[in-house]
Amino acid sequence: MSSILVNQIGFLPHGVKEVTFRDSAIGATFRLVDDRTGGTVAEFLQSPPQDQINTGERCSRGNFSSFDRPGIYRITAGEETSCPFEIGEHVYDALIRDLTYMLHLQRCGQALTEEEAG
């Protein structure tokens, strides 16, 4: 399990973008890396680490909301690297479509056709 916790669905370009660091990923800074090229596109400060009462873990946080360029990125801190995530205007489109479809399939009192449910 990664020591960098980031929203895997993605972020809107002008929205809040935060990440949580734990274990070996805790440090002074973190880098935003272009997933395609591997090049660093920005560097940001981590907050001072704090003990989390609910989990018993020591964590720090990072905010990269000022970065708004669409693309696929990863976050690196120390030797740790996050899963890839997208920054873009349409990152939630598929999620909204899939959630709406799931609600359609969960209707009460309606038979599901082969075409609808597969």
C-alpha positions in Angstrom: 0.0 0.0 0.0 1.3 3.4 -1.0 2.2 5.9 1.7 0.8 8.7 -0.5 -3.0 8.9 -0.4 -4.5 10.8 -3.3 -8.0 11.0 -5.0 -7.7 8.3 -7.7 -10.7 9.7 -9.6 -9.0 13.0 -10.2 -9.3 16.7 -9.6 -11.0 19.6 -11.3 -8.4 22.1 -12.6 -9.7 25.0 -10.4 -10.8 22.8 -7.5 -9.2 22.0 -4.2 -6.4 19.4 -4.6 -5.0 17.8 -1.5 -2.9 14.7 -0.7 -2.0 12.9 2.5 1.4 11.5 3.3 2.3 8.8 5.9 5.3 6.7 6.9 8.3 7.2 4.6 6.5 9.7 2.4 6.5 12.3 5.2 9.0 15.0 4.5 9.4 18.7 3.8 8.2 18.8 0.1 6.5 16.7 -2.6 6.6 16.8 -6.3 3.9 16.7 -9.0 5.2 14.5 -11.8 3.9 14.2 -15.4 2.9 10.6 -15.8 3.8 10.4 -19.4 7.3 12.1 -19.3 8.3 11.4 -15.7 9.3 15.1 -15.4 8.6 17.2 -12.4 6.1 20.0 -13.2 5.8 21.5 -9.7 7.0 21.2 -6.2 5.0 22.0 -3.0 5.5 22.0 0.8 4.1 19.4 3.1 2.4 20.4 6.3 4.2 19.5 9.6 3.3 15.9 10.5 0.7 15.3 13.1 -0.5 12.3 15.0 -4.0 11.2 13.9 -6.1 10.2 16.9 -8.5 8.0 14.9 -5.9 5.9 13.1 -2.9 6.1 15.3 -0.8 7.1 12.3 1.5 10.1 11.9 0.5 12.0 8.7 1.3 15.2 6.9 -0.8 16.9 4.2 -0.1 18.7 1.0 -2.1 21.2 -1.1 -1.5 21.6 -4.8 -4.7 23.5 -5.6 -2.6 26.3 -7.3 -1.7 23.8 -10.1 -4.4 23.8 -12.7 -2.9 22.3 -15.9 -4.9 19.3 -17.2 -3.1 16.1 -17.6 -2.2 12.7 -15.9 0.1 13.0 -13.0 1.7 11.3 -10.0 2.9 12.6 -6.7 6.3 11.7 -5.4 7.7 12.2 -1.9 11.0 10.6 -0.8 11.1 7.2 -2.5 7.3 6.9 -2.6 5.1 7.5 -5.7 1.3 7.7 -5.9 -1.0 6.0 -8.3 -1.7 8.1 -11.4 -4.6 10.6 -11.4 -6.1 13.1 -13.8 -6.5 16.8 -13.5 -9.3 17.8 -16.0 -12.7 19.4 -16.6 -14.4 16.0 -17.1 -12.8 13.8 -14.4 -16.2 13.1 -12.8 -18.2 12.5 -16.0 -17.8 8.7 -16.0 -18.4 8.5 -12.2 -21.7 10.4 -12.5 -22.7 8.2 -15.5 -21.9 5.0 -13.7 -23.6 6.0 -10.4 -26.7 7.0 -12.3 -26.7 3.7 -14.1 -26.3 1.8 -10.8 -29.3 3.6 -9.4 -31.3 2.7 -12.5 -30.4 -1.0 -12.0 -31.4 -0.8 -8.3 -35.0 0.2 -9.0 -37.6 -1.5 -6.9 -40.4 -3.5 -8.5 -38.9 -3.3 -12.1 -37.7 -6.3 -14.0 -34.3 -5.9 -15.6 -34.0 -6.7 -19.3 -31.1 -8.5 -20.8 -30.3 -5.3 -22.7 -30.2 -3.2 -19.4 -28.3 -5.6 -17.1 -26.2 -7.7 -19.4 
